[in-house]
Amino acid sequence: MMLRRGFILFLPRLVGLLVVACCSVSIVYMLACTPKGDNQQLSLPRVHRPTAKEGYEAILQEQEEQHRNYIISLKKQIAQLKAELQGRSKQLKHVQGQHPDPLDIRLDHSNPEKSQANLLAFLRSQIDKAEVHSGVKLSTEYAAVPFESFTLQKVYQLETGLTRHPEEKPVRKDKRDELIEVIELAAGSLNNAAGDGNVKHHVYTASDFVEGIYRTEKDKGTLYELTFKGDTKHHFKKIVLFRPFGPVMKVKDENVNTADTLINVIVPLAKRASKFQQFMQNFRSANFKNFTFIQLNEEFSRGKGLDVGARFWKGNNVVLFFCDVDIYFTAEFLNSCRLNTQPGKKVFYPVLFSQYNPSIIYGHHDSIPSLEQQLVIKKETGFWRDFGFGMTCQYRSDFINIGGFDLDIKGWGGEDVHLYRKYLHSNLIVIRTPVRGLFHLWHEKQCLDELTPEQYKMCMQSKAMNEASHGQLGMLVFKQEIETHLQRQKLSSKKT
């Protein structure tokens, strides 16, 4: 009991001694071990230490030793990294030896043949990556890169903007030089591929060139597809070239005979007899002789009408041209339809030229010109209808295999975009380009109340685009202001 009480009395003293000891140790540690900062001034020598000069020299020697050790440590780390890098390089060379990379185009001047082979392998790999031999699956309709079409004199383009023209003539010099080079190379390649020099073959020149399309994928190169006249009316020669941001390379050439390629033109119709009569006049001028009328007694659906027409055909595989009654097309366009479709490989989505309201365009004329005279591709007369996907050519087999139209869509619009997206999601190549022989004739558009909100919105957007150009609509909107200005000018002139 006495021992426990004495321990309790001694405990506070013990604690106090421990606290004092800890504080002393902490002070000694701080004085001895606190590092000096880079900008800290050198401390003065203490009493009973060497003189000031000797103290400074000792401190400098100590710091020099520390830096020397640090440099030695860094050199060891660099040596280790070099050794590791050398080992990784050996592993990489070993893997490349087993699996040669076609993109390895390093030029070895000591071995020009190998250098040329590497370059050729790289250029071929660019062709394989581009959408040349097969289509690429795309997420939306906006991801498709459209083609531009051209002849010897003009380029038809889809560049957006109010200052852009639907056709370019004269063609800009750099683009003209590019296309002339491509046409000449294509003709030369066709002539070189003719074979035996003793056998007389057709000599291709630029005058045989019919039309071409091209597009540039910015990370791969430019693809050209050119069509030349053949030996007879229905024979053509097509050649595909590719410029992989380097020399133009020939991909293939082929003979195309369109004499037996039938086109089934399918036109859905509801309550538009006068337009149908005008359409049939154009239909006869294209030398069509066989007509089939299919009547459906149900609510109008454009997709349903086209689907029924496509499935009604019982003959061999045929090109389907989905058309509308307010469309004007030429015989040359039908050739483009044949040349740009291929079963199991290509479908054709031409961008047609849409006319503006003739009463606005020719309102200042004494009379409105005839229909044939109105079919002119100019900025003032119309625009490329790049938001429309209703006019399309594809083989019946591709249409059936892709699943056809969505028959749940009723009335106007929507079914064409749905089908277009199906093709974009497939492995088929979608040819999207403006064409010079396909016109949408102006007509007053009625947007019905029974349309869904989305269909009605699409209809109204189409209606607004159809009337006139931006500048012409602006003149109508500000007509009153223009007349007021003229009146003020007349009054001002009278006063003076």
QUIURJO-V603805 format. One record per backbone hydrogen bond with DSSP energy under -0.5 kcal/mol. NH is the residue of the N-H (numbers start at 1). CO is the residue of the C=O. If there is no record, write none. Layout:
# QUIURJO-V603805
NH;CO
NH;CO
This chain:
# QUIURJO-V603805
5;1
6;2
7;3
8;4
9;5
10;6
11;7
12;8
14;10
15;11
16;12
17;13
18;14
19;15
20;16
21;17
22;18
23;19
24;20
25;21
26;22
27;23
28;24
29;25
30;26
31;27
32;28
33;29
34;30
40;37
49;46
55;51
56;52
57;53
58;54
59;55
60;56
61;57
62;58
63;59
64;60
65;61
66;62
67;63
68;64
69;65
70;66
71;67
72;68
73;69
74;70
75;71
76;72
77;73
78;74
79;75
80;76
81;77
82;78
83;79
84;80
85;81
86;82
87;83
88;84
89;85
90;86
91;87
92;88
93;89
94;90
95;91
96;92
97;93
98;94
99;95
102;100
104;101
105;103
108;106
109;107
111;108
115;111
116;112
117;113
118;114
119;115
120;116
121;117
122;118
123;119
124;120
125;121
126;122
127;123
128;124
129;125
130;126
132;130
135;427
138;424
143;140
144;141
146;144
147;432
148;214
149;156
150;212
151;154
155;168
156;149
157;155
157;166
164;161
168;155
169;167
176;172
177;173
178;174
179;175
180;176
181;177
182;178
183;179
184;180
185;181
186;182
187;183
188;184
189;185
190;186
191;187
192;188
193;189
194;191
195;192
199;196
204;202
208;205
209;206
210;227
211;227
212;150
213;225
214;148
215;223
217;215
217;221
218;216
220;217
221;217
222;243
223;215
224;241
225;213
226;239
227;211
228;237
229;208
230;232
230;235
235;232
236;256
237;228
238;254
239;226
240;252
241;224
242;249
243;222
244;242
244;247
245;243
249;242
251;240
252;240
254;238
256;236
258;234
258;256
261;258
262;260
264;319
265;263
266;264
266;321
267;265
268;323
276;272
277;273
278;274
279;275
280;276
281;277
282;278
283;279
284;280
285;281
286;282
286;283
287;284
288;283
291;289
294;292
295;293
298;296
302;411
305;301
306;302
307;303
308;304
309;305
310;306
311;307
312;308
313;309
313;310
319;262
320;394
321;264
321;319
322;320
322;392
323;266
323;321
327;324
328;439
330;437
334;330
335;331
336;332
337;333
338;334
339;335
340;336
341;338
342;346
345;342
346;342
347;429
348;393
349;347
349;431
351;433
352;350
353;438
354;352
354;383
355;440
356;381
357;467
360;357
361;357
362;358
363;360
365;362
374;370
374;371
375;371
375;372
376;374
378;376
381;378
382;378
383;354
385;352
385;383
386;384
388;385
392;322
392;390
393;348
394;320
396;318
399;395
400;396
401;397
402;398
403;399
403;400
404;399
407;405
409;406
410;408
411;300
418;414
419;415
420;416
421;417
422;418
423;419
424;420
425;421
426;423
429;345
430;428
431;347
431;429
432;430
433;349
433;431
434;147
435;351
438;435
439;328
440;353
441;326
441;439
447;445
448;446
451;448
456;452
457;453
458;454
459;455
460;456
461;457
462;458
463;459
464;460
465;461
466;462
467;463
467;464
473;469
474;470
475;471
476;472
477;473
478;474
479;476
482;478
483;479
484;480
485;481
486;482
487;483
488;484
489;485
490;486
491;487
492;488
493;489
494;490
495;491
496;492
